[in-house]
Amino acid sequence: MSTPSMVSNFDQRELEDQVAPAGQVVEEPGTSSEDQVCCSVACSDLLKSYKSELDKLAKIRVDLEARVEQQQHTITTYKRLVASLRRRLAEDRGGGGIHQHPFGAPFQWRITGENVIFEALVSGEVTEEQNPTTLDAPSSLPTPKEGTQILSVEDKIVSPNEATQPVKESEEAGPSFTWSAGTRKGNVMRRILLAESMALYLKQFAEFQTSTQATPKMLEAAKSRVSEMGQSGKEITTLRFYIHHAYQFIEYMVNSCPQQCRMTREQMNEILVYLEKARKDTRRPIMVHQNRVKRAKMARIPDSASILKCSS
């Protein structure tokens, strides 16, 4: 008895799926939609776990795509680096030279067939590298940021003397002077960088502001002002006016003393005592002077009898 041959209906089902309108599910013969749908707790848990696994796989895929893109960027960077090395070796083929290695200390290279021998001038080590086309990939690939830094370094090869020249210039330049060393936002003057020619003036200004002793010029100016006040022959009312203003100023300094003031509170109180004594000493002469001035003014005023006579 011959067995019937196996007939596959895969192509027929595929055609039915293509012909079926969107949103309509083609049911297989012998099965119902009720058998395919299961609302049990076990099935819902399995469905949730399946969806969570899909989410994890999607995140892993995004991470892998980012890593692949990063590696491609790094490979492109190294290709450019190898191409630049090839151009330099082609220009200097047949001889040796001393250059600044893009990744570190200066080196000296020699060409022996397909190999390139680099001799480090600092450590004295000799390293042999194959042709740049056969270089192995690095174990830890750099990030795209490091790759861009490599590209910026490889554009120029400098000699050891030129490499050390910028460092010497920065050391000879010395520190940069600023007006102030504050850190608050309102202190904008601290961001101003002055030229080195201003260093001497800034030093003299700092010594003038922070010194405890007055300069000879300041002492001479104070003495001349005192002598002028003593020899000017001012009236007693003017002297009292000056003393009163000096007393008010020192009293204000005692109540709101700024940080830049070099005088202590005890010294200012002592000055106030002397000023108060001087003001009290000038009270009697002031009254005499005022009466004398008043009499002189009243003497120039005509009396009431003469005024009435003139008016009549």
Secondary structure, 3 states (H helix, E strand, C coil): CCCCCCCCCHHHHHHHHHHCCCCCCCCCCCCCHHHHCCCCHHHHHHHHHHHHHHHHHHHHHHHHHHHHHHHHHHHHHHHHHHHHHHHHHHHCCCCCEEEECCCCCEEEEEEECCEEEEEECCCCCEEEECCHHHCCCCCCCCCHHHHHHHHHHHCCCCCHHHHHHHHHHHHHHCCCCECCCCCCCCCHHHHCECCHHHHHHHHHHHHHHHCCCCCHHHHHHHHHHHHHHHHCCCCHHHHHHHHHHHHHHHHHHHHCCCCCCCCCHHHHHHHHHHHHHHHHHCHHHHHHHHHHHHHHHHHCCCCHHHHHHHHC
